[in-house]
Amino acid sequence: MKKALIIILLCLVAGYLIFAAIYFQDKPKEGICEGLEIVIENSDKSFININEVENYIKANHLDPTGKQFKDINTDSIQSKLIKIQTIKEAEVFVTNNNLIRINLYERKPILRVFNGKGQSFYVDTEGQKMPIALKSSAHIPVASGHVSDSLACNELYRFAKFLKENEFWNAQIEQIVVEGNGEIMLIPRVGDQKIELGKLDGYEKKLDKLMTFYQKGLNETGWNKYSVINLKFDNQVVCKKR
């Protein structure tokens, strides 16, 4: 009997908590919104301009300042904000000090693209295009030449992600040049030579070959002895002397 009473009591408490959560979730806060607070949560180098976000909110007639909380649609503000290409996620809620707070999570670029049309944009960590931010710049590889949007957001995105996840190659590869035949040339930060990668397929093995060559070849001959390092051939590295 005692165990049954405990179970009934626990069920009643759980039922009340569920009811309270549902009832109070959509219950509007009383009072007037005294202002807007915008915070960028995941950035050490922001690509989001808070002033531009505020102007965007006002331009879309979503400024909550001075409005009754019951008349403020936080979902509408959130759905508008995530349409901004630099914003990955937005949280909009009422604070205890009568403000509307917006937590923004920005997209992170891993590749900058200069295509053949004279356009420039970033590709983020999810393979999505994002615009160049005027106030910030990212120290990431640059892709140039015959770069289509599809190539940038697929094959080059995966290659840039591979570079980012490897500490050495992330520091070493500065530029990715896409030639007219679709082959790739890499420009390193250290060493005054061009690296002919060929097609992007099998780039992991090709860069493994290059790493071995760096360790066993260039360390003995010097990093500036060759003008071109060719990785296109199986199981060998072909170099062109200056």
N, C-alpha and C positions, 0 to 999 in steps of 0.2 A: 504493500500500500504506500509506504513512504517513497519508494522508488517511482511509483506511478505519479504521485503528487509532484515530485521533482521534475519529471518529464513534462507534466502539464504546465507547471510554472515556467519552465524553459521555453515551451512552445508559445505561451502567452507573451513572454518578453520578446522573443524573436518576432512574433506577429506585430507587436507594437513598434519595434524598431523598423520593420519593413514598411508599416503604415506611415510612420513619422517621416521616413526617408522619402517616400513617394509624395506625401502631403506637403512637406516643406521644401522639396526640391524646386517646384515650380511656383512657390508662393513668393510674390515680389517683395523686395525689401521696401520698407516705408522710407519716405524722405526724398530729398533732391540730390542729384549728383553734383558734387562740388568741383570735379575736374577729372582729367585723364592722366593716367600714369603708364608710360610705355617703357618696358625693360627688355633688353636683348639678353637672352639667357645663356646662349652657348657660343659666345664669341670672344676671342682675344684680339681679333682684328675685324671690325664690323664692316660688312658690305651693305648694311641697312642704314639709311639716313632717317633718324627719328623725326626730324622736321618734315621730311617728305611724307612719312607715314601719317603724321598729324594732318598735313594738308590734304592727303588722299582721303582721310576719314571725313574731313569737312566738305571736300568737294563732292562726296557721295552722300551728303546730308545725314551722316551717322554720328556726328559729334554729340556725346551724351551730356556734356556740361550744361547744367541748369535745368535738366529734364527730371521729371519724376522717375524713380527707378522702375516703377511698374510700366512705364512707357518705353523703356530702353530694351531693345532686342539685341542681347549679346551674341546670339547665334548669327544674326545678320552681319554684325561687325566682323565676326570671325570668318564667315564665308567670303566676305569681300577682301579681307586682308590676305588670305592664302592665294588669291589670284595674282598678287604681286610676285614676280618671278624670283626675287631674292629671298622670299619667305617660304620656309618649308612647313612650318606649323605655327599656329597662334592660339593662345589661351586667353579668353576674355571673361572677367568675373568682377563682382562687386567686392570691395574691401570694407573692413570695419570702420575706416575713417571716411566713408561716403565718397569714395573714388571708384571709377572704373579702371581696373588695371588690365594691361595687355602684356602678356609674356610672349615674346617673339623668338622663334628658333629659325636661324637663317640657314640657307643652303651653303655648302662648302665646295668651292671650286677645286678641281684637281688638274685641269687642263685649260689653257687659253688657246683659242683658235683664231688664226687670221686666214680667211678663205680667199679664193681667187676672185671674189666679187668686191674685195676691199672692205669686207665686214669683219668685225671682231666680236667674240663672245666667249664666255666660260662654259665648260661642261662640269657639272657638279658630281658629287660622290655617288649619285644615283643614275648618272647618264643622261641628265636633263640639261637643256640649254638654260643659261641664266645670263642676264645682261652684264656688261662691264660697269663696275661701280666707279664713279669718278673720284670718290674720296679715299678709296683703298685700292691697293694692288696686291696681288698674290705672287709669291715666289714659287711658281710651279712651271712645269715644262710648257713650251709654246709649240703648237702645231701650225705649220704654214704650208703653202703650196696648193696642190690640187685637193683641197679638203672639202668634201660635201658635208651637209648636216648629218646625213645617215652615217657616213664614215666616222665623223667626229663623235657621235653619240653611241656608237657601237664598238667597232674594232679599236679605234683610238682610245675610247673611254676605257676599255678593258686593259689596254696596254698601259695607259696612264695609271690605272688602279694598281696594276702589277708593280710599276715603278714606285708608287707611293708606299706600298707595303714592304719594299726592300730598301733598307736604310742607305746602302751604298749607291744603288742606281737612282734613288730619289735625289741624292746629292750630286750625282755625276751627269745625268742627262739633262741638258739645257733646252735643246730644240729638236723637234721631230719634223723633218721635211718630207712631204709627200710629193713624189715626182710624177710626171705625166703618165708613166707606165704602171703606176700604183705601188712602186717599190718605195722603201723607206730609207732615208738617210738620217743618221743621228749626229747631232753636234754636242760634244761633251763640254763640261765646264773646265775639266782638267785635261790638258793635252791638246796640241794644235793640229788635230787631224779630223777627217771626216770618217764616219763609221757607216759602211754600206750594209744595212740589215737585210735588204731584199724584201720579199713579201713578209707580212706580219705573222703569218703562220709559223709556229715553232720558235717564237722569239725567246722563250725561256731557255731552250737549249743553245740558241745562238749567243745569248748573253752569258751563259755559263762558259762557252768557249772563249768569249772575250775576257771574262774574269780570269780564266787560266792563263791567257796570253798576257794580261796585265801583270799577273803574279810571276810568271816564269820568263816572259819575254821583255816587256818594256822596262821592268825593274833592272834588267841587265844592260839593255841597249840605250835606254833613255826614252822619255815620253815624246820627244819631238823628232825622232829619227824618221818616222813615216808620215806621209801626207794623207794616205787612205788606208783604212783597215776594212777588209772585205770579209763578211761573215756568211755570204750566200752559199758557200760550198760545204758539203757534208764533211764533218770531222776534220776540218782544217780552217786555218785563218790565213788569208792571202793579203800581203801588205805591199804597198807601193812606197818606195823610198823617195825622199825629197830630191 
